[in-house]
Amino acid sequence: MNRRTFLTLAASAAAAAASRTAGAVTFQREEREEQEFVGVLMDTTRCIGCRQCEVACAEVNDLPVPKPAEDNGLAERRDTTPDRFTVVNAYETEKGKVFVKKQCLHCWQPACAAACPTNAMEKTPQGPVIWHPDRCLGCRYCMLACPFEIPRFEYFSANPRIRKCTMCFSRLEEGKIPACVAACPMDALQFGKKRELMEIARSRIYQNPDSYVHHIYGEFEAGGTGWLYLSSVPFEQLGFRTDLGTMTFPDYTREFLYAVPLVLLGLPTLLYGLSEMTKKKGGE
């Protein structure tokens, strides 16, 4: 093999990898644009902090069930854990105490799924982001990639899993709504298609302009999320990240992701070419 042949092979491998990767991304986009994802709208002005959503979530997912009347869970700021997929926290704001439910936001183009090398984290055609234990390598890239710090790893388990809210995906497949939504006594949570939820959210803002800030969190943040929020105060006062921008997080890493298959496919060609050139040079 001469130098020209080697360079041609390497260039061909790189071009094929780039074409395959770009094609896959384009196909995924076209496929997903045909879908109408579902989501949940949380109206924080209606939440009373009863935490029945936490109870319902724990019961459905076979997790330790909290006791809102006894555990004083609103006294301190809590986060999700491997055995607690959702929490309700209380925030002192300029308009008094506001309660906010936290869980996976099921991003439109989730960074966790884009970062997963084995497709263990998947954005389903219906909208929920779920985890497949049989595909997971335990690399935890999903945890590092998530801008909302949601996926949790069972560090102290003999058979550790990645744990997070699935938007009750198994219930959705049975034609049911997420357990947290079904348990909410104040209609603070509403399940539906994002287009419908956006119409509801905008309607509430326009009809009650003094009750809401004119912003729907999740409409554009990080490229849009499956969970949408309404609030009477700026979202900074409720602990939301407001520095995420509107670009999807996979867009930030697309160049890097393109480079991965280039390396994987180009490296064997590179090593083969170097080996052949070394042999030839040694034989001269």
Salt bridges, closest charged atoms under 4 A:
GLU36 OE1 - LYS193 NZ 3.90
GLU36 OE2 - ARG195 NE 2.61
ASP43 OD2 - ARG46 NE 3.59
ASP43 OD2 - ARG204 NH1 2.96
GLU54 OE2 - ARG51 NE 3.14
GLU54 OE2 - ARG78 NH2 2.50
ASP71 OD1 - ARG51 NH1 2.67
ASP79 OD1 - LYS102 NZ 2.88
ASP79 OD2 - ARG152 NH2 3.14
GLU92 OE2 - LYS97 NZ 3.76
GLU122 OE1 - HIS132 NE2 2.53
GLU154 OE2 - ARG161 NH2 2.93
GLU154 OE2 - ARG163 NE 3.71
GLU174 OE1 - LYS176 NZ 3.38
GLU219 OE2 - ARG202 NH2 2.84
GLU221 OE2 - HIS215 NE2 2.65
ASP243 OD1 - ARG241 NE 3.05
ASP251 OD1 - ARG29 NH2 3.45
ASP251 OD1 - ARG254 NH1 2.20
GLU276 OE2 - LYS279 NZ 3.84
